[in-house]
């Protein structure tokens, strides 16, 4: 890697607004009207969760994204200024991404995602290049515009990670991200049995982390046996809301990786951070700090 390093992690893409509706059960009852608790909105989405999670773990993190010149976009800019997190944005008339998430009493969720931006959206690479030159690691969200940053990150000799979320192993949209990244996170929800094998065979990944929710995660290191990391339950933080748990896992994994820890240590940190995130309502409202992660790691190491 060459050039000055002022950021530990640059996140490209993935900030928006979540509206959380707490429902009596999932799936919903067949009814015309259902009474719910007060509806809340949060600054959220996957890229924000990784950036904020890294920040709370003591890393210098920044984010670049495409947002709208709308109240939601203004909220994002104001919050990042208050947090002291570097932010560069391009404004697009399609507006700021948002989601409506239904959350059941046991913490399960159903997310209705409004990506806003038109398919094939491209932006001036000047959006990310100045901050990329300052970054040690680049985490690229699977926004369509962000795929253009992958080649720049490789050319700049930055390590790269991505989260493929619920990739089904076939959707071509995800493949550029899967093959260009050194660290790949992916949900097992829709992943076929040969999905991880495909990523390792066709890309440059050194490690693939298959995240399985209540079943924990599976660490696939190139050339090594698969390791399972069971989910952790904290008696003092019962599961309330699973929104953002995967982002918390990614942030803690990256924090340990950038600290030079072995892959299993990074997976254990991710497991703890993901469990912690499930113990608070809303999205990214109480991600784990470096101090709390150290304490919990001693108990669950």
Beta strands, then each sheet from edge to edge (+ up, - down):
strand 1: 7-12
strand 2: 16-22
strand 3: 40-44
strand 4: 61-67
strand 5: 86-91
strand 6: 98-103
strand 7: 109-114
strand 8: 135-140
strand 9: 159-163
strand 10: 183-187
strand 11: 207-211
strand 12: 217-221
strand 13: 227-229
sheet 1: 5+ 4+ 1+ 8+ 9+ 10+ 11+ 12- 13+
sheet 2: 3+ 2- 6- 7+
end
